[in-house]
Amino acid sequence: MKARDIMVAPVITASSNASVKSVAETFVRHRISAVPVVDEKGKLIGIISEGDLLHRAEAATEKQRPWWLRAFIGPDALANEYVKAHARKVSDVMTRQVFTASPETPLHEIAALLEKHSIKRVPIVENGRLVGIVSRANLVQAVASAGKTLEIPLSDSTIRDKLVAHLNAQGWAGASLLNVTVNGGVVDLWGIVGSASERNAIRVAAEATPGVNAVNDNLKQWPAAALV
């Protein structure tokens, strides 16, 4: 699946000249936690989220720092914190560095982007214009809505071939010490593994193979297997 398959569109946005109060009202009204900021041509220029509104004067939640710590932080950082807490316009509060993706970006790349940068959403941009947004929640929804893709049952031999080929391609699996049998969609795993983690991963690989109905784990773990 790609970003275009799960992205939310059209996207609720804000302008850089909008008030912080109006954006907060938008969050509440639409039950969302962030909006991209666009210019008059629809070009993405930033994003503003609940995190940007955590320390605000209106809620008396400005950062309170002891005097001795303020001396180490420096005047520039303190000035920036003041702006975040007191500014009235979105342009002064929004995050300007935005990580984006295209509609054709695979979901595994979106997930990696969210994890790497510790962010919760990725705006989707095409030809310089904002066309959608993908959040962590959208990825979870994709998992929840995933259905069975098989319309024709696979033969036992096909299931075995697919699983064996998959295990042979995994660097963590000692495939030369494994054997797989399949009967009526039930997989039996045989052989020796080097660790509990490898054993668990092999079981998961078998369970995730299309056409598999059940998995019997008959694997033995080295060095205990050497004593049998």
N, C-alpha and C positions, 0 to 999 in steps of 0.2 A: 504494500500500500504506500501511497505517497501523500504529501501534505494536502493536495487538492481533494483527496478522498475524505478527509475528516475536518478540514479547516472550517471555521465559522465565518460566514459571509452573508450579507455585508457586515462591516465592522463598525461598531459605535466608536466615534473618534471625538477628539477635542482640538480646538485651535490653540496656538501658543498664546493668544491674547485673551483666552477664556479665563474666568476667575477660578481660583482654587475651590471656592465654595460651590460653584456650579458643577465642577467635576465631582466633588464629594457627593452632591445631590444625585448625580448620574450614577455613581456607584450604588447608592442606596436604592434608587428607583429601578434600576435594571438588574440588581443583585449580581454585579460584577466587581472585580477587584483591580482592574486596570483598563486604561484606554490608550491607544496610540495617539500621538499628536501629529497632525498633518498641516501643511501650509495650504494656501489658497488653491494650489494646483493638485492637491491630493498626494503630494510627496511626503513620505514619512520623515519627520525631523526629530522625533523623540517618543518617549512613553512615560506616562505617569501612573503610578500604582498606589495601593494602600500603604505600601512601605514608605513612599515619599511623603505621606501625610501622618506618619506616626507621631512625630514630635512637632506639634503645632501649638501656637500661642492660644488659639481659640479653645483648645481642650486642656490647656495648662499642662501639656506633656513635653514642653521643651526639655532638652537635655540639661540636666543639672550636674555640673562638674565642680568638685572642690577646688579652692583657689590654687593649691599647689599643683594640681593636674593641668589647670589652664595654662600655667607657665610653660609646661612641656609641650602642650598641643600647638601653641603658636597663634598669633593674631589672625592669620589668613584662614585657618581651619575654623576658628571661632566665628569669624565673619561669615563664612559659608554656612555654618550651622544656624546663625541668626537669620540669614536669608531664607533657608528652608523652613524655619519656624514662623516667619512673619510675612513672607512675600504674598502678594495678592494675585499675581498672574501665574498661569501655568508655565510660562517660559522660564520663570525663575526657580521652579521647583522640579520640573520634569528631569528625567534621566536622558541625557543626550546620546550616550553610547548604546545603540540598540543592535542586538544580534538578530539577523533576519534569515529567511530561507525563501526559496522559490516554490511555486506550486508543484514542481516536479521532484522536489527533495524527498528521498525515501524516509519513512518514519523512523528507521533506526538512526539516521543522521540527526533528525529532530530530537530524538531522545538523548543522543550524545551531546547535543548542543545545550539542552536544558540542564543536563548533569554537569557538564564541564564548567559552565558559567553560573551555576546555582541560581537559575532563573525559572520562572513559572510559566512563561509563554513566549512564543516566537511569532512576530508579525511575518506574514507571507507577502512578498513583494514581486511584482511582475512588470517589467519595462519601467521600473522606477516608481510605480504606483502601488499603494497598499490595496491588496485584493482579498485578504483574509487574515486569520490569526489562529494559531494552534497552541493550546494550553496543555498542561499536564492532565487536566481533567479530560480533554479530548482524546488523549492517548489511552487513558483508562477506559473511556467509553468504547474505543475501538476494540480493546481486549474483551469487554463485556458483551459486545454485539457480534463478535466473531462466531460464525456458524460453521457447520460442517461443510466442507467444500466437495466432498465425495458424493456423487450421484450413483456411481456404479461401484459395487464392492470390489476391492482389490483381491487378487489371488494370494494365497499364502506365500507362494514363491516370489511374487512381486514385492510383497511386504518385506520379506527377508532380504531381498536384493537391495531395497531402498535403505533398510536399517544398516546392513553391513557396509554399504558404500558410504553412508553418513559417518559411521564410526571410524572407517578407514581414513576419513578426511580430517578427523579430530586429532590434534597433536597430543592431547592428554590421554587418549585411549590406547592401551596396549592391544591393538586389534589382533595381533598375531597369536595372542593367548586366549582369544575369545571364540565362542561358537554360539550361533543363534539358530533355534528351530522355531517354526511357526506352524500351528495347527488350528484351523478354524478361527484365525485372527488372534489366537492366544500365543504370545511370545514366551519362549523359555530361554533364559540367558545362562550360558555355561562358560566355565573357564576360570582364569585367575586374574585378579586385579591387584594393583600395588597399594591401594589406599581406600579408605571409606569414602573419600570424596570422589574418586574415580568410579567406584561402585554405584554411588548415588547418581552421578552424571549419566552413566550408561543406562540405568533404569529410566531416568527422565527422558533420554533420547528415544528409548523404546516406546514409552508411553505417548510421546509426541509424534510418533510415526503414523501417517495416515493409514487407516484400516485396522489399527491395533485395538483389540477389545480388552485385553488384560495382559499383564506381565508377571511371569514367575521368575523370581531372582534366585538362581541356583549358583551364583558366583561364590568363589572362595577367595579370601584375601591373603596375599603374601605378607609375612612368612608363615602364617598359620597353615596355609595350604600345603606347605612343604612337609608338614608333620602328619598329613592324612595318608 
